[in-house]
């Protein structure tokens, strides 16, 4: 007779809190399907650390993690919208963008989002303010309350990181 497998360390956490987390996300997103996806993504982020994870306040912990997932989702969605708008402007009426082109753009955006996600938050913010919002370095410095030299350093860091990622020097 075989012994049943012990439940996964996250099983009880998932069973007890998934419904609550999904509803918490749904209140913020106003979309039950997206809330379900992000609740799932929140628990997926726990998998690599499941064996060593010690959670004293599960809802507080899940709320913090879900806020990070939600922030990433919003950032990715804003980035995607900005690129799709730019793509729409570049596609003339005669040359409608194909589904393949849109899929390729979305895939490229996912890769870019992953690369940007590896940057420190302030470096990423400075880069996005420059590239998406079109702010000048002095404007970014004023907006972020930092020196111009710091913003220049952040931009060098972001551009170098993205160039190395593009060249696949950095894994």
C-alpha positions as CSV (number, residue, x, y, z in Angstrom):
1,X,0.0,0.0,0.0
2,X,1.5,3.4,-1.0
3,X,1.7,6.3,1.4
4,X,-0.3,9.4,0.3
5,X,1.8,12.4,-0.6
6,X,1.9,15.0,2.1
7,X,0.2,18.2,1.1
8,X,2.3,20.9,-0.4
9,X,3.5,23.5,2.1
10,X,1.3,26.2,0.4
11,X,-1.8,24.0,0.2
12,X,-3.3,25.2,3.5
13,X,-2.5,28.8,2.8
14,X,-4.1,28.6,-0.7
15,X,-7.2,26.8,0.6
16,X,-7.7,29.3,3.4
17,X,-6.9,32.6,1.7
18,X,-7.3,32.3,-2.1
19,X,-10.9,33.3,-2.1
20,X,-10.3,36.2,0.2
21,X,-7.3,37.4,-2.0
22,X,-9.3,37.0,-5.2
23,X,-12.1,39.3,-3.8
24,X,-9.5,41.7,-2.4
25,X,-8.0,42.0,-5.9
26,X,-11.4,42.2,-7.6
27,X,-12.3,45.2,-5.5
28,X,-9.2,47.0,-6.9
29,X,-9.5,45.8,-10.5
30,X,-13.3,45.6,-10.9
31,X,-12.7,42.5,-13.1
32,X,-13.2,39.0,-11.7
33,X,-11.2,37.3,-14.4
34,X,-8.2,39.5,-14.0
35,X,-8.5,39.3,-10.2
36,X,-8.4,35.5,-10.4
37,X,-5.3,35.6,-12.7
38,X,-3.5,37.9,-10.3
39,X,-4.4,35.9,-7.2
40,X,-3.0,32.9,-9.0
41,X,0.1,34.8,-9.9
42,X,0.5,35.9,-6.3
43,X,0.6,32.3,-5.1
44,X,2.9,31.3,-8.0
45,X,5.5,33.8,-6.6
46,X,5.5,31.9,-3.4
47,X,6.4,28.5,-5.0
48,X,10.2,28.9,-5.1
49,X,10.3,29.8,-1.4
50,X,7.5,27.4,-0.2
51,X,9.8,25.1,1.8
52,X,11.5,27.8,3.8
53,X,8.6,30.3,4.1
54,X,7.4,31.1,7.6
55,X,4.3,33.3,7.5
56,X,3.0,34.7,10.8
57,X,0.3,37.0,9.4
58,X,-0.9,35.4,6.2
59,X,-3.3,38.1,5.0
60,X,-0.8,40.9,5.6
61,X,1.8,38.9,3.8
62,X,-0.5,38.1,0.9
63,X,-1.7,41.7,0.7
64,X,1.9,43.0,0.4
65,X,2.8,40.4,-2.2
66,X,-0.5,41.0,-4.1
67,X,0.2,44.7,-4.1
68,X,3.5,44.1,-5.8
69,X,1.8,41.8,-8.4
70,X,-0.8,44.4,-9.0
71,X,1.8,47.1,-9.4
72,X,3.6,45.0,-12.0
73,X,0.4,44.3,-13.8
74,X,-0.5,48.0,-14.0
75,X,3.0,49.0,-15.0
76,X,3.0,46.3,-17.8
77,X,-0.5,47.4,-18.9
78,X,0.6,51.1,-19.1
79,X,3.7,50.1,-21.0
80,X,1.7,47.9,-23.4
81,X,-0.9,50.7,-24.0
82,X,1.9,53.2,-24.7
83,X,3.5,50.9,-27.3
84,X,0.2,50.0,-28.9
85,X,-0.6,53.7,-29.2
86,X,2.7,54.3,-30.8
87,X,2.2,51.3,-33.1
88,X,-1.3,52.6,-34.1
89,X,0.2,55.9,-35.0
90,X,2.9,54.3,-37.1
91,X,0.5,52.0,-38.9
92,X,-1.2,53.9,-41.7
93,X,-4.8,53.2,-42.8
94,X,-3.6,51.3,-45.8
95,X,-1.3,49.1,-43.8
96,X,-3.3,47.8,-40.9
97,X,-1.3,46.0,-38.3
98,X,-1.8,42.2,-38.4
99,X,-2.5,40.0,-35.5
100,X,1.0,38.6,-35.8
101,X,2.5,42.1,-35.6
102,X,0.4,42.8,-32.5
103,X,1.4,39.5,-30.9
104,X,5.1,40.2,-31.6
105,X,4.7,43.7,-30.0
106,X,3.1,42.2,-27.0
107,X,5.9,39.6,-26.7
108,X,8.5,42.3,-27.0
109,X,6.7,44.3,-24.3
110,X,6.7,41.3,-22.0
111,X,10.5,40.9,-22.5
112,X,11.0,44.6,-22.0
113,X,8.9,44.5,-18.8
114,X,11.0,41.7,-17.5
115,X,14.2,43.5,-18.2
116,X,12.8,46.7,-16.6
117,X,11.6,44.7,-13.6
118,X,15.2,43.8,-12.8
119,X,16.1,47.5,-12.4
120,X,15.9,49.2,-9.0
121,X,12.6,51.0,-8.7
122,X,14.0,54.6,-8.9
123,X,16.1,53.7,-11.9
124,X,13.1,52.2,-13.6
125,X,10.9,55.2,-12.8
126,X,13.5,57.6,-14.2
127,X,13.8,55.5,-17.4
128,X,10.0,55.3,-17.9
129,X,9.6,59.0,-17.2
130,X,12.2,59.7,-19.9
131,X,11.1,57.2,-22.5
132,X,7.4,57.0,-22.1
133,X,6.5,60.4,-20.7
134,X,9.1,62.3,-22.7
135,X,10.4,64.2,-19.8
136,X,13.8,65.8,-19.9
137,X,16.4,64.8,-17.4
138,X,16.0,68.2,-15.5
139,X,12.3,67.6,-15.4
140,X,12.7,64.1,-14.1
141,X,15.1,65.4,-11.4
142,X,12.5,67.9,-10.3
143,X,9.7,65.4,-10.5
144,X,11.6,62.8,-8.4
145,X,13.2,65.3,-6.1
146,X,16.8,64.3,-7.0
147,X,19.8,65.9,-8.5
148,X,20.4,66.0,-12.2
149,X,23.6,64.0,-11.7
150,X,21.6,61.2,-10.0
151,X,19.1,61.1,-12.9
152,X,21.9,60.9,-15.4
153,X,23.5,58.1,-13.5
154,X,20.1,56.3,-13.3
155,X,19.7,56.6,-17.0
156,X,23.2,55.3,-17.8
157,X,22.5,52.4,-15.5
158,X,19.1,51.6,-17.2
159,X,20.5,51.9,-20.7
160,X,23.5,49.8,-19.9
161,X,21.4,47.2,-18.3
162,X,19.0,47.1,-21.3
163,X,21.9,47.0,-23.7
164,X,23.5,44.1,-21.9
165,X,20.1,42.3,-21.8
166,X,19.7,42.8,-25.5
167,X,23.2,41.4,-26.1
168,X,22.3,38.5,-23.7
169,X,25.4,39.2,-21.7
170,X,23.4,39.3,-18.5
171,X,21.2,36.2,-17.9
